[in-house]
Amino acid sequence: MPPERPGDSLLAENPFDLSGHAALVTGASSGLGRRFALTLARAGAKVALAARRGDRLADVAREIEAFDGRAFPVILNVTDPVSVRDAVAAAETELGAITILVNNAGVAGAKPMLEQDEADWDRVIDTNLKGAWLVAQEVARHMIRLGHGGSIVNIASILGLRAASQVAAYGASKAGLIHLTRSMAVELARHDIRVNAIAPGYFDTELNHEFLSSTAGQAMLKSIPQRRFGRPEDLDGALLLLASDASAYMTGGVITVDGGHSVGL
Ligand SMILES: NC(=O)c1ccc[n+]([C@@H]2O[C@H](COP(=O)([O-])OP(=O)(O)OC[C@H]3O[C@@H](n4cnc5c(N)ncnc54)[C@H](OP(=O)(O)O)[C@@H]3O)[C@@H](O)[C@H]2O)c1
């Protein structure tokens, strides 16, 4: 028998298995967040489904329970610190220590920068950047207090890496989230908490269905090397990698999932 090398134990098991973990997914009431919740539950995690629309969360919970997964819907407004504290506490009481956070809640808004008013700017920045910070800070405090570490996955965007017109606030919020990912990775590593981001390209969800169906949206397909928009399931691999021990030595990273969109000229 050759001597066992470090990491060999991973080969014997499924490193993407999330049995025994509890996850909190923000923005789980639709689109990518719904898919993230289903994917984590299928991998064995108990999942707290958080957003403002309780009826939609209940639908997702039923989908998870249909394959004997465990789901806990909880109302959350990421822009409200009291709501964040209450939701994280309720999730922990119901499911046990949260070891995975998917910081996914987000809003968009397309307008020329010169026409944006302060309310447009605040809505996007408060949800996508400040909201993500509030939730990550609260969950990280719980992870540190319980001493079990964890993984935080921030859902950024290729618009946080490259600029496009009409989305100044959105792009700034996602660029800020990418840098916040790096800052948190540096500060939280000593607590065994890893922090990474996924930067999706364009996926057809309620967030951008109108734009992607428009002539301008369809024209954009030509600049995507794989010539299609993403499907929520295209994010499964990156999510499971970052949420699980398979990425035990990754922190502060950004994984782009965009059909090659952001590398094209
Ligand atoms: N679709 C894309 O092409 C794309 C590309 C790159 C990145 N993303 C990012 O992916 C994430 C999910 O977007 P999506 O495409 O799945 O859009 P979506 O279907 O519109 O989902 C957005 C989710 O965010 C939640 N949300 C919004 N404001 C919230 C608040 N204040 N508190 C709590 N939850 C809130 C919504 O739930 P409630 O309304 O029920 O609260 C909803 O579940 C966003 O961060 C988005 O920026 C999307």
The ligand as a Gaussian input file, in Angstrom:
#p B3LYP/6-31G(d) Opt

LIG

0 1
 N      -30.015000      37.314000     -14.292000
 C      -28.806000      37.696000     -14.664000
 O      -28.465000      37.794000     -15.843000
 C      -27.775000      38.021000     -13.608000
 C      -26.456000      38.214000     -14.024000
 C      -25.483000      38.518000     -13.085000
 C      -25.817000      38.610000     -11.758000
 N      -27.108000      38.419000     -11.377000
 C      -27.410000      38.561000      -9.953000
 O      -28.063000      37.400000      -9.499000
 C      -28.876000      37.747000      -8.385000
 C      -30.272000      37.163000      -8.585000
 O      -30.882000      37.804000      -9.679000
 P      -31.946000      37.090000     -10.627000
 O      -31.474000      37.252000     -12.008000
 O      -32.260000      35.742000     -10.116000
 O      -33.184000      38.104000     -10.482000
 P      -34.621000      37.931000      -9.790000
 O      -35.321000      36.737000     -10.329000
 O      -35.261000      39.269000      -9.948000
 O      -34.270000      37.663000      -8.269000
 C      -33.871000      38.677000      -7.389000
 C      -34.091000      38.159000      -5.981000
 O      -33.624000      39.151000      -5.050000
 C      -34.614000      39.301000      -4.051000
 N      -34.540000      40.639000      -3.477000
 C      -34.536000      41.821000      -4.118000
 N      -34.497000      42.837000      -3.236000
 C      -34.472000      42.255000      -1.992000
 C      -34.447000      42.767000      -0.663000
 N      -34.424000      44.087000      -0.422000
 N      -34.416000      41.889000       0.355000
 C      -34.435000      40.569000       0.117000
 N      -34.470000      40.013000      -1.109000
 C      -34.498000      40.865000      -2.151000
 C      -35.945000      39.042000      -4.741000
 O      -36.898000      38.574000      -3.812000
 P      -38.164000      39.395000      -3.245000
 O      -38.598000      40.337000      -4.325000
 O      -39.150000      38.317000      -2.934000
 O      -37.633000      40.085000      -2.034000
 C      -35.565000      37.913000      -5.685000
 O      -35.679000      36.678000      -5.054000
 C      -28.843000      39.272000      -8.272000
 O      -27.904000      39.662000      -7.303000
 C      -28.367000      39.690000      -9.648000
 O      -27.713000      40.942000      -9.628000
 C      -28.098000      38.126000     -12.266000

